[in-house]
Amino acid sequence: MLKVGLTGGIGAGKSEVSRLLVKHGAVLIDADKIAREVVEPGTPGLAAVVEAFGEDVLAPDGSLDRPKLGSIVFADAERRAVLNSIVHPLVGARSGELEAAAAQDSVVVHDVPLLAENGLAPLYDVVVVVDAAPETQLDRLVRLRGMTEEEARARMAAQATREKRLATADIVIDNDVPLETLEGRVREVWAELVRRAQEQTPLE
């Protein structure tokens, strides 16, 4: 099994890359998706978040009001650290379960937005960074996700710098390119990941 850490700044296009890797045969473990699951209504995770942040972060239906919580934690590094201390251990435990269930010869891609920020590179055999210029990220967040420029810049500022993220990379995928170019690059990267996985899988 080859454990791949896939990361990239917000708006860099990491989701598109993970989608393409799955198409090639990767087993995807999506930290963002798991982070949503571990704070669904009725979970210990949601109870812990409410205890830390108050009932104001709940929507009328009892689910987590993500925009409300986001506005709190993205404006305050200490509150963000509190949230991370609740959610990250839960995400790590669930990710471990999913990884253990994958076939031994799999390429398991962990989609981890905050890999650089949390010093997680040593957990993976290979770190793949999806890279885009800050101007590209900003444009995508405003144009495609409907953020104001101020919101987009705040989200970007809350993450690691581009330089710090690239410093963790074993493989970089440039996503300042048209989709067809990206697809070709992901195909090359997939071939390299399969080669590395085969080197790691013991012969029967």
Accessible surface in RSA format (square Angstrom, percent):
REM  Atomic radii and reference values for relative SASA: ProtOr
REM  Chains: A
REM  Algorithm: Lee & Richards
REM  Probe-radius: 1.40
REM  Slices: 20
REM RES _ NUM      All-atoms   Total-Side   Main-Chain    Non-polar    All polar
REM                ABS   REL    ABS   REL    ABS   REL    ABS   REL    ABS   REL
RES MET A   1    28.87  15.0  18.94  12.5   9.93  23.6  14.59  12.4  14.29  18.9
RES LEU A   2     1.11   0.6   1.11   0.8   0.00   0.0   1.11   0.8   0.00   0.0
RES LYS A   3    73.17  35.7  73.17  44.9   0.00   0.0  23.79  21.4  49.38  52.6
RES VAL A   4     0.00   0.0   0.00   0.0   0.00   0.0   0.00   0.0   0.00   0.0
RES GLY A   5     0.00   0.0   0.00   N/A   0.00   0.0   0.00   0.0   0.00   0.0
RES LEU A   6     0.00   0.0   0.00   0.0   0.00   0.0   0.00   0.0   0.00   0.0
RES THR A   7     0.33   0.2   0.33   0.3   0.00   0.0   0.00   0.0   0.33   0.5
RES GLY A   8     1.47   1.8   0.00   N/A   1.47   1.8   0.00   0.0   1.47   3.3
RES GLY A   9     3.05   3.8   0.00   N/A   3.05   3.8   0.22   0.6   2.83   6.3
RES ILE A  10    28.08  16.0  19.90  14.8   8.18  19.7  28.04  20.2   0.04   0.1
RES GLY A  11     7.03   8.7   0.00   N/A   7.03   8.7   4.70  12.9   2.34   5.2
RES ALA A  12     1.33   1.2   1.24   1.9   0.08   0.2   1.24   1.8   0.08   0.2
RES GLY A  13    20.68  25.5   0.00   N/A  20.68  25.5  17.96  49.3   2.72   6.1
RES LYS A  14    23.73  11.6  21.15  13.0   2.58   6.2   9.58   8.6  14.15  15.1
RES SER A  15    77.89  65.8  72.54  96.8   5.35  12.3  42.80  91.1  35.09  49.2
RES GLU A  16    50.20  28.8  46.54  35.2   3.66   8.7  21.80  42.2  28.39  23.2
RES VAL A  17     0.00   0.0   0.00   0.0   0.00   0.0   0.00   0.0   0.00   0.0
RES SER A  18     6.26   5.3   6.25   8.3   0.01   0.0   0.01   0.0   6.25   8.8
RES ARG A  19   114.08  47.9 107.11  54.6   6.97  16.6  69.93  95.6  44.15  26.8
RES LEU A  20     5.64   3.1   5.64   4.0   0.00   0.0   5.64   4.0   0.00   0.0
RES LEU A  21     0.52   0.3   0.52   0.4   0.00   0.0   0.52   0.4   0.00   0.0
RES VAL A  22    67.13  44.2  58.25  52.7   8.88  21.4  58.25  50.6   8.88  24.1
RES LYS A  23   150.84  73.6 113.59  69.7  37.25  88.7  86.63  78.0  64.20  68.4
RES HIS A  24    66.82  36.5  42.78  29.7  24.05  61.5  24.45  25.2  42.37  49.3
RES GLY A  25    49.67  61.3   0.00   N/A  49.67  61.3  28.75  78.9  20.92  46.8
RES ALA A  26     8.91   8.2   0.10   0.2   8.81  20.0   0.10   0.1   8.81  23.3
RES VAL A  27    54.87  36.1  50.70  45.9   4.17  10.0  54.87  47.7   0.00   0.0
RES LEU A  28    61.23  34.1  33.52  24.0  27.71  69.7  33.52  23.5  27.71  74.6
RES ILE A  29     4.23   2.4   2.63   2.0   1.60   3.8   3.60   2.6   0.62   1.7
RES ASP A  30    36.23  25.4  32.59  32.4   3.64   8.6   4.68  11.0  31.55  31.5
RES ALA A  31    16.30  15.0  15.40  23.8   0.90   2.0  15.79  22.2   0.51   1.3
RES ASP A  32    68.02  47.6  66.39  66.1   1.64   3.9  10.23  24.1  57.80  57.6
RES LYS A  33   113.17  55.2 113.02  69.3   0.15   0.4  55.88  50.3  57.29  61.0
RES ILE A  34     5.04   2.9   5.04   3.8   0.00   0.0   5.04   3.6   0.00   0.0
RES ALA A  35    25.05  23.0  23.51  36.3   1.54   3.5  23.51  33.1   1.54   4.1
RES ARG A  36   115.46  48.5 113.67  57.9   1.79   4.3  38.40  52.5  77.06  46.7
RES GLU A  37    66.66  38.3  61.53  46.6   5.13  12.2  27.60  53.4  39.06  31.9
RES VAL A  38    23.22  15.3  17.24  15.6   5.98  14.4  22.24  19.3   0.98   2.6
RES VAL A  39     5.45   3.6   3.43   3.1   2.01   4.8   3.43   3.0   2.01   5.5
RES GLU A  40    89.06  51.1  87.01  65.8   2.05   4.9  24.49  47.4  64.57  52.7
RES PRO A  41    81.09  59.1  60.30  55.0  20.79  75.6  60.92  50.3  20.17 125.4
RES GLY A  42    84.44 104.1   0.00   N/A  84.44 104.1  43.70 119.9  40.74  91.2
RES THR A  43    35.32  25.1  30.28  30.7   5.04  12.0  32.06  43.1   3.26   4.9
RES PRO A  44   111.17  81.0  99.58  90.8  11.59  42.1 106.86  88.2   4.30  26.7
RES GLY A  45     2.12   2.6   0.00   N/A   2.12   2.6   1.07   2.9   1.05   2.3
RES LEU A  46    12.03   6.7  12.03   8.6   0.00   0.0  12.03   8.4   0.00   0.0
RES ALA A  47    63.48  58.4  50.43  77.8  13.05  29.7  58.66  82.6   4.82  12.8
RES ALA A  48    36.21  33.3  30.13  46.5   6.09  13.8  33.65  47.4   2.56   6.8
RES VAL A  49     0.00   0.0   0.00   0.0   0.00   0.0   0.00   0.0   0.00   0.0
RES VAL A  50    26.20  17.2  23.76  21.5   2.44   5.9  23.76  20.6   2.44   6.6
RES GLU A  51   156.42  89.8 122.79  92.9  33.64  80.1  50.98  98.6 105.44  86.1
RES ALA A  52    42.76  39.3  11.39  17.6  31.36  71.3  22.20  31.3  20.56  54.5
RES PHE A  53    19.42   9.7   0.00   0.0  19.42  50.5   2.72   1.6  16.70  47.8
RES GLY A  54    31.51  38.9   0.00   N/A  31.51  38.9  29.74  81.6   1.77   4.0
RES GLU A  55   129.99  74.6 117.18  88.6  12.82  30.5  41.12  79.5  88.88  72.6
RES ASP A  56   106.36  74.5  94.09  93.7  12.27  29.0  18.87  44.4  87.50  87.3
RES VAL A  57     0.04   0.0   0.04   0.0   0.00   0.0   0.04   0.0   0.00   0.0
RES LEU A  58    49.19  27.4  33.00  23.6  16.19  40.7  33.00  23.2  16.19  43.6
RES ALA A  59    24.83  22.8  19.28  29.8   5.55  12.6  19.97  28.1   4.86  12.9
RES PRO A  60   152.57 111.2 107.49  98.0  45.08 163.9 121.52 100.3  31.05 193.0
RES ASP A  61   115.64  81.0  77.84  77.5  37.80  89.4  51.75 121.8  63.89  63.7
RES GLY A  62    29.21  36.0   0.00   N/A  29.21  36.0  24.96  68.5   4.25   9.5
RES SER A  63    32.14  27.2  32.14  42.9   0.00   0.0  21.69  46.2  10.45  14.6
RES LEU A  64    19.15  10.7   6.09   4.4  13.06  32.8   6.09   4.3  13.06  35.1
RES ASP A  65    42.69  29.9  39.34  39.2   3.35   7.9   5.42  12.8  37.26  37.2
RES ARG A  66   101.93  42.8  94.92  48.4   7.02  16.7  52.16  71.3  49.77  30.2
RES PRO A  67   104.31  76.0  90.79  82.8  13.52  49.2  98.86  81.6   5.45  33.9
RES LYS A  68    85.11  41.5  80.11  49.2   5.01  11.9  59.20  53.3  25.92  27.6
RES LEU A  69     9.51   5.3   9.51   6.8   0.00   0.0   9.51   6.7   0.00   0.0
RES GLY A  70     8.14  10.0   0.00   N/A   8.14  10.0   7.57  20.8   0.56   1.3
RES SER A  71    71.59  60.5  50.34  67.2  21.24  48.9  50.84 108.3  20.75  29.1
RES ILE A  72    45.63  26.0  38.16  28.4   7.47  18.0  44.22  31.8   1.40   3.8
RES VAL A  73     5.20   3.4   5.20   4.7   0.00   0.0   5.20   4.5   0.00   0.0
RES PHE A  74    68.79  34.4  55.93  34.6  12.86  33.5  56.31  34.1  12.48  35.7
RES ALA A  75    90.23  83.0  48.02  74.1  42.21  96.0  59.70  84.1  30.52  80.9
RES ASP A  76    56.11  39.3  50.77  50.5   5.35  12.6  16.77  39.5  39.34  39.2
RES ALA A  77    68.03  62.6  55.37  85.5  12.66  28.8  55.55  78.2  12.48  33.1
RES GLU A  78   139.39  80.0 134.59 101.8   4.81  11.4  50.89  98.4  88.50  72.3
RES ARG A  79    79.94  33.6  79.94  40.7   0.00   0.0  23.60  32.3  56.33  34.1
RES ARG A  80    53.30  22.4  53.30  27.2   0.00   0.0  15.20  20.8  38.11  23.1
RES ALA A  81    58.08  53.4  48.97  75.6   9.10  20.7  53.21  74.9   4.87  12.9
RES VAL A  82    61.51  40.5  58.76  53.2   2.75   6.6  61.36  53.3   0.15   0.4
RES LEU A  83    27.45  15.3  27.45  19.6   0.00   0.0  27.45  19.3   0.00   0.0
RES ASN A  84    36.09  24.9  35.55  34.4   0.55   1.3   9.06  21.8  27.03  26.1
RES SER A  85    76.04  64.3  51.98  69.4  24.06  55.4  48.55 103.4  27.49  38.5
RES ILE A  86    29.82  17.0  20.16  15.0   9.65  23.3  26.25  18.9   3.57   9.7
RES VAL A  87    16.30  10.7  16.30  14.8   0.00   0.0  16.30  14.2   0.00   0.0
RES HIS A  88    66.10  36.1  59.67  41.5   6.42  16.4  37.42  38.6  28.67  33.4
RES PRO A  89    83.82  61.1  65.90  60.1  17.92  65.1  77.74  64.2   6.08  37.8
RES LEU A  90    63.49  35.4  60.10  43.0   3.39   8.5  61.01  42.9   2.48   6.7
RES VAL A  91    15.63  10.3  15.63  14.2   0.00   0.0  15.63  13.6   0.00   0.0
RES GLY A  92    43.12  53.2   0.00   N/A  43.12  53.2  33.30  91.4   9.82  22.0
RES ALA A  93    64.88  59.7  47.01  72.5  17.88  40.7  59.28  83.5   5.60  14.8
RES ARG A  94    92.69  38.9  91.23  46.5   1.45   3.5  23.52  32.2  69.16  41.9
RES SER A  95    14.05  11.9  14.05  18.8   0.00   0.0   9.80  20.9   4.26   6.0
RES GLY A  96    37.86  46.7   0.00   N/A  37.86  46.7  32.22  88.4   5.65  12.6
RES GLU A  97   101.42  58.2  88.23  66.7  13.20  31.4  42.37  82.0  59.05  48.2
RES LEU A  98    61.18  34.1  56.16  40.2   5.02  12.6  56.61  39.8   4.57  12.3
RES GLU A  99    28.70  16.5  28.70  21.7   0.00   0.0   2.43   4.7  26.27  21.5
RES ALA A 100    86.38  79.4  49.51  76.4  36.87  83.9  60.27  84.9  26.10  69.2
RES ALA A 101    89.42  82.2  48.10  74.2  41.32  94.0  59.97  84.5  29.45  78.0
RES ALA A 102    19.03  17.5   0.25   0.4  18.77  42.7   9.14  12.9   9.89  26.2
RES ALA A 103    62.36  57.3  45.34  70.0  17.02  38.7  56.68  79.8   5.68  15.0
RES GLN A 104   118.35  66.2 110.16  80.5   8.18  19.5  51.64 109.9  66.71  50.6
RES ASP A 105    97.62  68.4  82.64  82.3  14.98  35.4  23.26  54.8  74.35  74.2
RES SER A 106    14.30  12.1   6.50   8.7   7.79  18.0   8.84  18.8   5.45   7.6
RES VAL A 107     7.94   5.2   4.56   4.1   3.38   8.1   4.56   4.0   3.38   9.2
RES VAL A 108     0.00   0.0   0.00   0.0   0.00   0.0   0.00   0.0   0.00   0.0
RES VAL A 109     0.25   0.2   0.25   0.2   0.00   0.0   0.25   0.2   0.00   0.0
RES HIS A 110    13.09   7.2  13.09   9.1   0.00   0.0   8.76   9.0   4.33   5.0
RES ASP A 111     4.68   3.3   4.68   4.7   0.00   0.0   0.17   0.4   4.52   4.5
RES VAL A 112    14.15   9.3  14.15  12.8   0.00   0.0  14.15  12.3   0.00   0.0
RES PRO A 113    22.26  16.2  21.53  19.6   0.73   2.7  21.53  17.8   0.73   4.5
RES LEU A 114    50.55  28.2  50.08  35.8   0.48   1.2  50.08  35.2   0.48   1.3
RES LEU A 115     0.15   0.1   0.00   0.0   0.15   0.4   0.00   0.0   0.15   0.4
RES ALA A 116     3.76   3.5   0.30   0.5   3.47   7.9   0.66   0.9   3.10   8.2
RES GLU A 117    47.14  27.1  22.09  16.7  25.05  59.7  22.68  43.9  24.47  20.0
RES ASN A 118    57.45  39.6  32.73  31.6  24.72  59.5  15.69  37.8  41.76  40.4
RES GLY A 119    54.97  67.8   0.00   N/A  54.97  67.8  36.22  99.4  18.75  42.0
RES LEU A 120    48.73  27.1  48.30  34.6   0.44   1.1  48.73  34.2   0.00   0.0
RES ALA A 121    26.34  24.2  22.73  35.1   3.61   8.2  22.92  32.3   3.42   9.0
RES PRO A 122   118.86  86.6  80.06  73.0  38.81 141.1  92.66  76.5  26.20 162.8
RES LEU A 123   112.64  62.7  94.94  67.9  17.70  44.5  99.52  69.9  13.12  35.3
RES TYR A 124    33.00  15.4  16.02   9.1  16.97  44.2   6.45   4.8  26.55  32.7
RES ASP A 125    65.17  45.7  35.78  35.6  29.39  69.5   9.90  23.3  55.27  55.1
RES VAL A 126     1.32   0.9   1.32   1.2   0.01   0.0   1.32   1.1   0.00   0.0
RES VAL A 127     3.54   2.3   3.54   3.2   0.00   0.0   3.54   3.1   0.00   0.0
RES VAL A 128     0.00   0.0   0.00   0.0   0.00   0.0   0.00   0.0   0.00   0.0
RES VAL A 129     0.82   0.5   0.82   0.7   0.00   0.0   0.82   0.7   0.00   0.0
RES VAL A 130     0.91   0.6   0.00   0.0   0.91   2.2   0.00   0.0   0.91   2.5
RES ASP A 131    16.83  11.8  15.39  15.3   1.44   3.4   1.44   3.4  15.39  15.3
RES ALA A 132     2.14   2.0   0.00   0.0   2.14   4.9   0.14   0.2   1.99   5.3
RES ALA A 133    17.92  16.5  17.92  27.6   0.00   0.0  17.92  25.2   0.00   0.0
RES PRO A 134    53.25  38.8  52.30  47.7   0.94   3.4  52.77  43.6   0.48   3.0
RES GLU A 135   123.93  71.2 115.25  87.2   8.68  20.7  71.73 138.7  52.20  42.6
RES THR A 136    33.34  23.7  27.97  28.4   5.37  12.8  19.01  25.5  14.34  21.7
RES GLN A 137    11.63   6.5  11.63   8.5   0.00   0.0   0.46   1.0  11.17   8.5
RES LEU A 138    26.27  14.6  26.27  18.8   0.00   0.0  26.27  18.4   0.00   0.0
RES ASP A 139    65.34  45.8  57.93  57.7   7.41  17.5  26.77  63.0  38.57  38.5
RES ARG A 140    46.80  19.6  46.68  23.8   0.12   0.3  14.31  19.6  32.49  19.7
RES LEU A 141     0.10   0.1   0.10   0.1   0.00   0.0   0.10   0.1   0.00   0.0
RES VAL A 142    60.41  39.8  52.44  47.5   7.97  19.2  52.44  45.6   7.97  21.6
RES ARG A 143   151.43  63.6 119.19  60.8  32.24  76.8  68.24  93.3  83.19  50.4
RES LEU A 144   119.07  66.3  84.70  60.6  34.37  86.4  87.55  61.5  31.53  84.8
RES ARG A 145   138.21  58.0 105.58  53.8  32.62  77.7  42.63  58.3  95.57  57.9
RES GLY A 146    66.16  81.6   0.00   N/A  66.16  81.6  33.78  92.7  32.38  72.5
RES MET A 147    31.09  16.1  25.08  16.6   6.00  14.3  25.66  21.8   5.43   7.2
RES THR A 148    77.22  54.9  69.94  70.9   7.29  17.4  75.16 101.0   2.06   3.1
RES GLU A 149    92.10  52.9  86.53  65.5   5.57  13.3  25.63  49.6  66.46  54.3
RES GLU A 150   143.20  82.2 134.57 101.8   8.62  20.5  53.16 102.8  90.04  73.5
RES GLU A 151    91.16  52.3  86.45  65.4   4.70  11.2  38.04  73.6  53.12  43.4
RES ALA A 152     0.00   0.0   0.00   0.0   0.00   0.0   0.00   0.0   0.00   0.0
RES ARG A 153   127.73  53.6 123.37  62.9   4.36  10.4  50.01  68.3  77.72  47.1
RES ALA A 154    46.87  43.1  36.14  55.8  10.73  24.4  44.15  62.2   2.72   7.2
RES ARG A 155    67.54  28.4  66.96  34.1   0.57   1.4   1.60   2.2  65.94  40.0
RES MET A 156    37.23  19.3  27.44  18.2   9.79  23.3  28.46  24.2   8.77  11.6
RES ALA A 157    85.99  79.1  49.24  76.0  36.74  83.6  61.92  87.2  24.07  63.8
RES ALA A 158    23.48  21.6   2.71   4.2  20.77  47.2   8.58  12.1  14.90  39.5
RES GLN A 159    31.87  17.8  18.99  13.9  12.88  30.7   4.92  10.5  26.95  20.4
RES ALA A 160    13.52  12.4   0.00   0.0  13.52  30.7   9.01  12.7   4.51  11.9
RES THR A 161    84.68  60.2  75.52  76.6   9.17  21.9  76.94 103.3   7.75  11.7
RES ARG A 162    77.44  32.5  70.87  36.1   6.57  15.7  19.13  26.1  58.31  35.3
RES GLU A 163   125.66  72.1 117.98  89.3   7.68  18.3  70.31 136.0  55.36  45.2
RES LYS A 164   104.82  51.1  97.70  59.9   7.13  17.0  66.08  59.5  38.74  41.3
RES ARG A 165    13.91   5.8  13.91   7.1   0.00   0.0   1.71   2.3  12.19   7.4
RES LEU A 166    59.60  33.2  49.12  35.1  10.48  26.3  49.36  34.7  10.24  27.6
RES ALA A 167    88.11  81.0  46.04  71.1  42.06  95.7  59.00  83.1  29.11  77.1
RES THR A 168    33.99  24.2  18.88  19.1  15.12  36.0  26.63  35.8   7.37  11.1
RES ALA A 169    27.20  25.0   1.37   2.1  25.83  58.8   1.37   1.9  25.83  68.4
RES ASP A 170    84.40  59.1  50.56  50.3  33.84  80.0  10.63  25.0  73.77  73.6
RES ILE A 171    17.48   9.9  12.85   9.6   4.64  11.2  17.48  12.6   0.00   0.0
RES VAL A 172    58.94  38.8  49.20  44.5   9.74  23.5  49.20  42.8   9.74  26.4
RES ILE A 173     0.00   0.0   0.00   0.0   0.00   0.0   0.00   0.0   0.00   0.0
RES ASP A 174    72.03  50.5  68.93  68.6   3.10   7.3  33.38  78.6  38.65  38.5
RES ASN A 175     8.98   6.2   8.98   8.7   0.00   0.0   0.00   0.0   8.98   8.7
RES ASP A 176    61.67  43.2  32.27  32.1  29.39  69.5  27.19  64.0  34.48  34.4
RES VAL A 177    42.90  28.2  24.16  21.9  18.74  45.2  29.30  25.5  13.61  36.9
RES PRO A 178    81.50  59.4  68.41  62.4  13.09  47.6  80.77  66.7   0.73   4.5
RES LEU A 179    88.54  49.3  78.91  56.5   9.63  24.2  81.43  57.2   7.11  19.1
RES GLU A 180   124.83  71.7 113.60  85.9  11.23  26.7  57.85 111.9  66.98  54.7
RES THR A 181    70.50  50.1  60.55  61.4   9.95  23.7  52.04  69.9  18.45  27.9
RES LEU A 182     2.94   1.6   2.92   2.1   0.01   0.0   2.94   2.1   0.00   0.0
RES GLU A 183    53.04  30.5  51.67  39.1   1.37   3.3  10.61  20.5  42.43  34.6
RES GLY A 184    18.54  22.9   0.00   N/A  18.54  22.9  16.59  45.5   1.95   4.4
RES ARG A 185    80.61  33.8  77.48  39.5   3.13   7.5  29.33  40.1  51.28  31.1
RES VAL A 186     0.08   0.1   0.08   0.1   0.00   0.0   0.08   0.1   0.00   0.0
RES ARG A 187   140.20  58.9 138.32  70.5   1.88   4.5  51.92  71.0  88.27  53.5
RES GLU A 188   108.22  62.1  96.11  72.7  12.11  28.8  44.25  85.6  63.97  52.2
RES VAL A 189     2.13   1.4   0.66   0.6   1.47   3.5   2.13   1.8   0.00   0.0
RES TRP A 190    37.83  15.2  37.83  18.3   0.00   0.0  25.23  13.5  12.60  20.4
RES ALA A 191    62.31  57.3  50.71  78.3  11.60  26.4  56.43  79.5   5.87  15.6
RES GLU A 192    47.54  27.3  44.68  33.8   2.86   6.8  23.96  46.3  23.58  19.2
RES LEU A 193     0.00   0.0   0.00   0.0   0.00   0.0   0.00   0.0   0.00   0.0
RES VAL A 194    42.51  28.0  42.42  38.4   0.10   0.2  42.51  36.9   0.00   0.0
RES ARG A 195   111.99  47.0 110.46  56.3   1.53   3.7  64.36  88.0  47.63  28.9
RES ARG A 196    68.53  28.8  67.89  34.6   0.65   1.5  16.14  22.1  52.39  31.8
RES ALA A 197     4.04   3.7   3.98   6.1   0.06   0.1   4.04   5.7   0.00   0.0
RES GLN A 198   125.09  69.9 108.52  79.3  16.57  39.4  42.75  91.0  82.34  62.5
RES GLU A 199   125.78  72.2  86.48  65.4  39.30  93.6  47.03  91.0  78.75  64.3
RES GLN A 200    87.18  48.7  60.12  43.9  27.05  64.4  31.32  66.7  55.86  42.4
RES THR A 201    38.99  27.7  30.68  31.1   8.31  19.8  29.54  39.7   9.45  14.3
RES PRO A 202    97.46  71.0  81.05  73.9  16.41  59.6  92.60  76.5   4.86  30.2
RES LEU A 203   177.09  98.6 148.79 106.4  28.30  71.1 150.95 106.0  26.14  70.3
RES GLU A 204   213.81 122.8 145.16 109.8  68.65 163.4  97.89 189.3 115.92  94.6
END  Absolute sums over single chains surface
CHAIN  1 A    10790.3       8530.9       2259.4       6250.0       4540.3
END  Absolute sums over all chains
TOTAL         10790.3       8530.9       2259.4       6250.0       4540.3
